[in-house]
Amino acid sequence: MGIFDFIKKGNREGDNKSALDTESALMTLEDVVAPSAVSVSPRSISISGQNARVFFAVSYPRYLNDGWLEPILNLEKELDVSIVIHPIDTAETLKKFQKKVAEVQSQISMNEEKGMVRDPQLEAAYRNLEELRDKLQQAEEKLFDVGLYIAVYGKDDDALNKTESEVKGILDSRLVYIKPALFQQEQGLRSVLPTMTDELLVHSKFNSSPLSSFFPFTSFDLTSDNGILYGINRHNSSLVLFDRFSLTNYNSVTFATSGAGKSYAIKLEILRSLMFGTEVIVIDPEREYEYLAEATGGRFFNIALSSAHHINPFDLPDPQEDEEPMDILRSHIIELTGLFRLMLGGLTPEEETVIDQALHEVYALKDITGDVSWSGQEPPLLTDFEMVLAGMDGSDSLIARLQKYTSGTWSGFMNQPTNVDINQKFIVFSLRDMEDELKSVAMYIITNHIWNMVRRRLKKRLLVIDEAWWMMKSEDTASFLFSLAKRGRKYYLGIATITQDVDDFLRSPYGVPMITNSSLQFLMKQSPTSIDLLQRTFNLTDEEKLLLLESNVGEGIFFVGLKHVAIKVIASYTEDQIITSDPHQILQIKQARAELKSAS
């Protein structure tokens, strides 16, 4: 029974009952289901203020590819699709086929007798009829009357027209043509409702093979045969399963507002990646990964001015068999020059020359010249570099600015031999207690140290840089990060950058190149101030833009190459307890652990 039958039935029953009848006061199922008002026009129908327009398919191409309905089913529009299938009696059909085959064969014979040029279209029809008749006779195929009805919805005629244009454009490109059910919108809507009624009765004949292409339970899938689970496809609840190390490069970028679940999502990837043997290194600006490191048996280093953990920026990686020591030394000196440019607030061309000469000399003092391998040699310290600078002309300004790192307030961090070992399965460097002025410098030094260690031993690794906008603020740090993204694949290294400050990231000249050099991109909930910039950068539709603005925690759009789907990140209870960033949950977990400890 359709909704309009409910209305009519309710009216008839109301006429036959007394107003004083107590049963008339009871609400029936018909009262609940039936709309409050219905308005029918030739091209549309309005149900309780919601407008709808129903279409039916009138023509199909000779061949239908599998999944041709997918673009319609995956439109970010509100619509209903109904496929009505009526089996046709095979015995009766075979009799008609016999007659049709005879007609076509007779026409071909008559053409030959008249000496006419053969008609390829007529001969193809004859072959197709014969082939189909054989398959029907052998029960390999069956025939069906098939109706395809589509109902689109909108708040007004303009919205309906826009959706109609999109749907027609998609189907027209596949040579499937539809028409609105003129003066039959009521019957059309009944045919679309899941009540197993077909009141339009607009059918086309299909045999089993092309009918299978109508299979509607398909959607855009974004998955591979192996890898880790990133989330659930919000279109069809399929799994978004990928191995980043099987893609063209291993890098990813994640953009989200604060509290949208970006750290939660990357922690989940880290936890699942560790189970597959991937080594993970995290640069953590807010000490969010400490408990994860503790729970997985990893190492946690708190990098601060007063910390016992130190990294010497003058450390050099040991040359590999296919590398020349001189090339490595030259490359490292260039990287150190960029570091000093960042530390000293910029360098003039003359100062860059002095820095370059001083770096060569300070390494030479330690017998590191690039002529032979320096394996086992002790690298210089920042104080050694200052001493070399003191003996050079034009270095007074450089020494004055450098002293706060060697003997001043900021001397505790980088003027010591390296005492951190990153040859572990999971490593976290926390920068929460580092002064904001030094965070970019610290991230540069840590990232450079990681890069040197990565080049020593080939291993599948993931480097996570949370709040990467800190590194994008300076051209030197951004350039270094971009070089890692380009060169990391050679050393089996994937770079995962995460940021909430989209403007700072994309304003950098290396922002868009970082995105284009990342096979995976994850956009989560966005603020209205940054959504337009993201829409231009990622070529988002208006519907995708709205989806990002209205996404809940852990939801967004997941890109792999040219494909993307709406995704929801889901963790198990145990995973959630390890990776949660919710302060309320963290407090409860800490209290439970304290109670357990006191009880024992």
Secondary structure, 3 states (H helix, E strand, C coil): CCHHHHHHHHHHHHHCCCCCCHHHHCCCHHHHHCCCCEEECCCCEEECCEEEEEEEEEECCCCCCCCCCHHHHCCCCCEEEEEEEEECCHHHHHHHHHHHHHHHHHHHHHHHHCCCCCCHHHHHHHHHHHHHHHHHHCCCCCEEEEEEEEEEEECCHHHHHHHHHHHHHHHHCCCCEEEECCCCHHHHHHHHCCCCCCCCCCCEEEEHHHHHHHCCCCCCCCCCCCCEEEEEECCCCCEEEECHHHCCCCCEEEECCCCCCHHHHHHHHHHHHHHCCCEEEEEECCCCCHHHHHHCCCEEEECCCCCCCCCCCCCCCCCCCCCCHHHHHHHHHHHHHHHHHHHCCCCCHHHHHHHHHHHHHHHHHCCCCCCCCCCCCCCCCHHHHHHHHHCCCCCHHHHHHHHHHHCCCCCCCCCCCCCCCCCCCEEEEECCCCCHHHHHHHHHHHHHHHHHHHHHCCCCEEEEECCCHHHHCCHHHHHHHHHHHHHHHHHCEEEEEEECCHHHHHHCCCHHHHHHCCCEEEEECCCHHHHHHHHHHHCCCHHHHHHHHHCCCCEEEEEECCEEEEEECCCCHHHHHHHCCCHHHHHHHHHHHHHHHHHC
